[in-house]
Amino acid sequence: MNQCKLPTLLLLIFMTFNSCKVSRFVVYNFADINDYKKFPSHALQHGGEKFLFHTSAQEKGPKKITVEGKEPVPFEKYLEDNNTVAFMVIHNDTIQYEKYFKGYDKTSIVPSFSMAKSVTSILIGCAIDEGLIKSVQEPITNYIPELKKNGFEKVSIEHVLQMTSGIDFNEGYANPFGEVANFYYGRNLRKALLKLKLKREPGKQFEYVSGNPQLLGLILERVLKGRTITEYMQEKLWQPLGMEYDGSWSTDKKKNGMEKTFCCINARARDFAKIGRLYLNKGNWNGRQIVSESWVKQSTKVDTTKGSASYYQYQWWLPTQRGDFMAQGILGQYIYVNPAKNLVIVRLGKNKGKADWGDVFVGLAAAY
C-alpha cells in the first residue's frame, strides 16, 4: 500500500466509525448565528401577559461614535460595519434606541451563545432559593458522585461558578477533538461530563472554560428530578418576565436531550433585554422577587479571592469595577447592565467585528 495514502485513509475511517461530531464539525466548521436551526432544542413558550418596554416618542440614541481618537462616524454605520444585527438601548425602562441590520428585525431569533452561562447562573440562584441546592460551598460530588473517581471531591459549586474549578478543558472551537467542540457538536453531554479531569487544584486560578457551566447544568438537571432545565427556565424566567415571543434552548440530541447550558438559548433581542432588566432591579420583577437580591449582589460584585478574576463573577463579566456587568457570547452577543444609570444595552451580531463592545457600552452609559 502507498504509505502516503495511509493517514488519509485512517482519518476517513476514524471520521466514519468513531466520531459523528467530527463530521458535523467539518460540515459546520465554526459557531454561526444560524446554529439554532442545526440543533435539536426544547421549546420555551411565552404565556400570560406580555411585558412591553415603553418606547420613546423620539429616538434618543447616539448619533456618532469616536473610536481610538479617530474622526467620529455615524453610530448606525459603525454598528452595521461591525456586523451587528440588533442593537437596543433601554434607559429608565424605555427603549431609547432600537435598530436592526442585515435583514434582521425585532422578530428575528438569535442564539445567545455564552450569554446562556449567565442565565444558568440565575437558575442556580433560583434552585438555592428553593432549597433544591443547599449552598455554593457544597462539593459538586454531592450532586454528581460519579466524579469522585476523577478527584472532584474538593471542587465546590462556587469554584464552578467562578471558573476556578481547575478542570482540564480545551476551549478552542477550531479543534474538532477538543472538549468544547465535543460539547457543542456531540450528542451525549452527560457522558462527556463524567469524563472530565482536573489539571490543577480548585480555587487557585481563573480559567474561562465551558465545561464549568455545563457541570452546573448537570447539577440543575439532577435536583429538578425529571423536569428539564428548559421547563425550569420557563417557570422561573420566561413566563414571569412576560417574554414577548417563544424561544428555545438547544440540546445535544432529540430524545432525552440535555440543554447546552454553556450556550445556545435562542431568543429575540427584546426578550434578552428582560434578563438584563431583572438583574438591573436586583432580581425583582414588578414587585415579585424572582431570584434573591443577595444572589444578584453576590453574582455581580468584584471578588479576587480564591483565584477569582476581578472581571468575572458567577458567570457574568464585569467590564469595570463600578457596578456594571454583562452577559457575553462568542459572536458578540451582549446584555450589558449599568444599575447606576438604570440602563440596559443589548447587542447581537454575526460576529464581534472590530469593535471593543465593552468599551462601547461603557462610553454610551456615560452619556446617560
ChimeraX attribute file (.defattr): number of C-alpha atoms within 10 A of each C-alpha:
attribute: neighborCount
match mode: 1-to-1
recipient: residues
	/A:1	5
	/A:2	5
	/A:3	7
	/A:4	8
	/A:5	9
	/A:6	11
	/A:7	10
	/A:8	11
	/A:9	11
	/A:10	11
	/A:11	11
	/A:12	13
	/A:13	12
	/A:14	14
	/A:15	16
	/A:16	12
	/A:17	8
	/A:18	12
	/A:19	15
	/A:20	16
	/A:21	19
	/A:22	21
	/A:23	17
	/A:24	17
	/A:25	21
	/A:26	12
	/A:27	9
	/A:28	13
	/A:29	15
	/A:30	17
	/A:31	18
	/A:32	16
	/A:33	20
	/A:34	13
	/A:35	16
	/A:36	22
	/A:37	12
	/A:38	11
	/A:39	17
	/A:40	18
	/A:41	24
	/A:42	19
	/A:43	16
	/A:44	23
	/A:45	17
	/A:46	19
	/A:47	16
	/A:48	10
	/A:49	12
	/A:50	14
	/A:51	15
	/A:52	16
	/A:53	15
	/A:54	13
	/A:55	14
	/A:56	14
	/A:57	9
	/A:58	9
	/A:59	11
	/A:60	13
	/A:61	19
	/A:62	14
	/A:63	11
	/A:64	14
	/A:65	18
	/A:66	14
	/A:67	14
	/A:68	6
	/A:69	6
	/A:70	8
	/A:71	9
	/A:72	13
	/A:73	13
	/A:74	12
	/A:75	15
	/A:76	18
	/A:77	13
	/A:78	19
	/A:79	21
	/A:80	17
	/A:81	12
	/A:82	16
	/A:83	20
	/A:84	26
	/A:85	25
	/A:86	26
	/A:87	21
	/A:88	21
	/A:89	24
	/A:90	25
	/A:91	21
	/A:92	13
	/A:93	16
	/A:94	16
	/A:95	24
	/A:96	19
	/A:97	18
	/A:98	21
	/A:99	18
	/A:100	21
	/A:101	15
	/A:102	12
	/A:103	7
	/A:104	14
	/A:105	15
	/A:106	14
	/A:107	12
	/A:108	14
	/A:109	21
	/A:110	26
	/A:111	28
	/A:112	31
	/A:113	27
	/A:114	27
	/A:115	27
	/A:116	24
	/A:117	30
	/A:118	26
	/A:119	23
	/A:120	26
	/A:121	23
	/A:122	26
	/A:123	22
	/A:124	25
	/A:125	24
	/A:126	21
	/A:127	20
	/A:128	17
	/A:129	16
	/A:130	11
	/A:131	11
	/A:132	17
	/A:133	20
	/A:134	11
	/A:135	16
	/A:136	16
	/A:137	12
	/A:138	17
	/A:139	19
	/A:140	24
	/A:141	19
	/A:142	15
	/A:143	18
	/A:144	17
	/A:145	14
	/A:146	14
	/A:147	19
	/A:148	15
	/A:149	12
	/A:150	13
	/A:151	14
	/A:152	23
	/A:153	16
	/A:154	17
	/A:155	24
	/A:156	22
	/A:157	25
	/A:158	20
	/A:159	27
	/A:160	26
	/A:161	26
	/A:162	27
	/A:163	28
	/A:164	26
	/A:165	30
	/A:166	23
	/A:167	21
	/A:168	15
	/A:169	19
	/A:170	16
	/A:171	16
	/A:172	13
	/A:173	17
	/A:174	13
	/A:175	16
	/A:176	20
	/A:177	15
	/A:178	14
	/A:179	23
	/A:180	21
	/A:181	23
	/A:182	22
	/A:183	22
	/A:184	24
	/A:185	25
	/A:186	20
	/A:187	19
	/A:188	16
	/A:189	22
	/A:190	16
	/A:191	9
	/A:192	14
	/A:193	19
	/A:194	16
	/A:195	11
	/A:196	18
	/A:197	16
	/A:198	15
	/A:199	11
	/A:200	13
	/A:201	15
	/A:202	21
	/A:203	21
	/A:204	15
	/A:205	19
	/A:206	20
	/A:207	19
	/A:208	16
	/A:209	22
	/A:210	22
	/A:211	25
	/A:212	26
	/A:213	27
	/A:214	24
	/A:215	23
	/A:216	24
	/A:217	23
	/A:218	22
	/A:219	20
	/A:220	23
	/A:221	19
	/A:222	16
	/A:223	14
	/A:224	16
	/A:225	9
	/A:226	9
	/A:227	12
	/A:228	18
	/A:229	23
	/A:230	26
	/A:231	17
	/A:232	18
	/A:233	19
	/A:234	21
	/A:235	14
	/A:236	17
	/A:237	24
	/A:238	24
	/A:239	20
	/A:240	20
	/A:241	26
	/A:242	18
	/A:243	28
	/A:244	22
	/A:245	17
	/A:246	17
	/A:247	23
	/A:248	21
	/A:249	26
	/A:250	27
	/A:251	28
	/A:252	21
	/A:253	17
	/A:254	13
	/A:255	8
	/A:256	10
	/A:257	18
	/A:258	26
	/A:259	26
	/A:260	27
	/A:261	31
	/A:262	29
	/A:263	27
	/A:264	26
	/A:265	31
	/A:266	27
	/A:267	23
	/A:268	23
	/A:269	28
	/A:270	23
	/A:271	22
	/A:272	24
	/A:273	23
	/A:274	24
	/A:275	22
	/A:276	26
	/A:277	27
	/A:278	20
	/A:279	25
	/A:280	23
	/A:281	16
	/A:282	19
	/A:283	23
	/A:284	18
	/A:285	19
	/A:286	11
	/A:287	8
	/A:288	10
	/A:289	13
	/A:290	22
	/A:291	25
	/A:292	16
	/A:293	16
	/A:294	11
	/A:295	20
	/A:296	21
	/A:297	14
	/A:298	12
	/A:299	24
	/A:300	22
	/A:301	20
	/A:302	19
	/A:303	17
	/A:304	13
	/A:305	11
	/A:306	14
	/A:307	18
	/A:308	22
	/A:309	20
	/A:310	17
	/A:311	17
	/A:312	24
	/A:313	24
	/A:314	26
	/A:315	28
	/A:316	25
	/A:317	22
	/A:318	23
	/A:319	19
	/A:320	14
	/A:321	12
	/A:322	12
	/A:323	15
	/A:324	23
	/A:325	27
	/A:326	25
	/A:327	25
	/A:328	25
	/A:329	22
	/A:330	17
	/A:331	21
	/A:332	23
	/A:333	31
	/A:334	28
	/A:335	27
	/A:336	30
	/A:337	29
	/A:338	23
	/A:339	18
	/A:340	12
	/A:341	15
	/A:342	16
	/A:343	23
	/A:344	29
	/A:345	26
	/A:346	25
	/A:347	26
	/A:348	27
	/A:349	26
	/A:350	20
	/A:351	19
	/A:352	18
	/A:353	17
	/A:354	10
	/A:355	16
	/A:356	11
	/A:357	18
	/A:358	18
	/A:359	13
	/A:360	13
	/A:361	23
	/A:362	16
	/A:363	13
	/A:364	16
	/A:365	21
	/A:366	9
	/A:367	9
	/A:368	11
